[in-house]
Amino acid sequence: MLDSIDFIARFLFFALVHSLLAMPLVKEKMRRLIGGSLPWYRLTYNLLALAMFGWVMLAWQSTRVLYLVPGVWSLLMQGLQLILLFAMLLCLRQTGLRKFLGTTREDDEQEVLCTSGCHAVVRHPLYLLSLAFFLLNPVMTTRWLTLSALGTVYLLLGARLEERRLLEQFGEAYAQYQQRVPFLFPRLRQGSP
């Protein structure tokens, strides 16, 4: 029981730090504190997030297996997970993979509203693909189920906050985009919203 509480506490700490450092207000305060630009902020942010997520995943190593998808079905689910990872990469390339990773100077590129490709299907394709990745794990343990539940809540809250930021940043253009393209789940039939 203590292992699960430790895992949840670590995840919540990761989510708090990750969210705070993503806020434009925090980034601006850091810029003022340093007294200049933050050219490698995104790269540092990503490396810190990766290290912290690794720290989260070190907790609660021994968990109960809830189900194991047998044989070829397990391979099929793992294949679908690989396809999802590839789709995420395509979406990231469309919006700027180097900018997302932080391997380009922060000040070099102006953010552009992307409404085509992956973003013409849903407004938050990376979140949708991540949720599908969680669900398609062929080995469901109590730790993975907990991670999936916490991750789902975190992604949904993050998407809502991102919506507000994008609406502030792009104004009417984003409001029109919200009217045309669904939030997270694609429409089953094409047509006007």
N, C-alpha and C positions, 0 to 999 in steps of 0.2 A: 504493500500500500504506500509506503514512504517513497519508493522508487517512482511511482506514478505521480505523486505530488511534486517530487523533485523535477520530473520531466515537464509537467505542466508549468511549474514556476519558471523553469529555464525558458520555455517557449514564450511565456508572457513577457519575461524580461527582454528576450530577443525582439519580440514584436514591438515593445515600447521603444527600445533604442532604435530599431530599424525605422519606425514611423517618425520619431522625433528628428532623426538625422535627414529624413526625406523632406521635411517641411521647409518651404522656401524661407520662412521667418528665421528658423534656426540657421540655415545656410547663410542668410544675410547677416545675422549677428556674428557668425564666425568670420565672415568676410571683413566686417568692421573691426573685430577684435584683432585680426591679423594685420589689417591695414592695407589690403590689396585684394587682388583676384585669387580665386581658389582653382587653379587650372587642373588639379588632379583630385578634386573632391569626389567625383563619381567613382573613380578607381579605388580610392581609399575606402569609400562607403561600401563598395561591393566586396572588397577583401575583408573588411570588418564583418560584414553580414555573413560571408562564407565561413569565417572563423567561428562566429557566434553560433551559426546553425550547426556546425560540426560539434560544438560544445553541447548544444541541445541534444543532438543525436547520440552523444556518448552516455546519456542518462538512460536508465531503464532498459538495460541490455537483455535481460531474461524476461520475456513476456509470453503469455499463452497464445498458441495458434488457434484462431477462431475458425478458420477454414483454409483449405489448400485446394486450389483448382487443379484437377488431375490432368496428366498427360498432355495431349495435343492442345487442349483448351488453355493450359498454362502458357504454352509456347505462343499461342495466338494472342493472348493478352499481353505478353511481353513484346511481341511484334507490334501490336497496336500502341504500346507505350513508346516504342522507338519511333513510330510514325508521328506520334504526338510531339516528341522531342524535335523531330525534323520540322514539323509544322511551326513549332515555337521559333526555331531558328529562322525560318522563312519570314515569319512576322517581324522578328527583330531586325532582319536585314532590310526589310521594307522601311522601318522607321529609323534605322541607323544602328547597326550592331556595334560599331566602334564607340558611338556615343553612349549606348546602353552599358557597355562594358567599362567605359571610362578610359579608353586608350586614346582618346582624342582630347585636346585641351577643351576645358569646359567653356571657355569664352569664344572658341573658334566657330561654333555653329549656333544659329538661332533656331529655336524650336518651331517646327512647322506642324500644323494640324493635318494628320494623315486620315483620309476618309476612304481610301481605296484598298483593294486587295483584301487582306484579312480583316481590316477595319471597316469594310463595306458589309461584312456579314454580321459582326457584333462590335460594339464599342470597346470591349475589353477582351480581345481574343486570347491574350496570354493567360488571363485569369481562367477563362473557360477551358483552355487546353490543360492548365495546371490541375484544375478540378477533375477533369477526365483522367489525367495521369494518376491522381490519388485513387480514383475508383477502380482503375484497371489493374491494380496490383494483385497478382494471382495468389499471394500468400498474405492473408489478413491476420495480423497479430493485434493484440490489445494496444500495443504502442503505435502501430500504423493506423489503426482506427482512431485513436486519440489524436494523432498528428493530422489525420485527414479532417477530423471534425474541427480542431483548432485552426488548421490552415484554411478551411472553407470560411469560417467566420472572419478570420483575418483578411482574406482576399476580398470578401464581400464588403467589409468595412472600408478597406483600402480603396476599392473601386468607387465607393460613394464619396470618399474624400477627394479622390482624383477627379471625379465628375465636377465637384465644386471648384477645384483649382482650374480645371480646363475651361469651365464656363466663365470664370473670372478672367482668365488669360485671353480666350478667343471670342468671348461675347456672343453676339448674334450668330456667328458662323457655327459655333459649337451648339447653340440652342437648336438651330435648324438640323444639324447632324443628329442630335438627340431625337428629333421628331422622325427622321428617316430610318435610323438604324437602331435595332434593339440593344438593350443594355448588356446582357450576358448570354442569352440563349437565342439562337437564330430562329427566324420565323420558318414555319414548316412550308408555307406557301408564299410565293412572291406576290407583291401587290402593295398598295399604299398602306401606311400604318394606320 
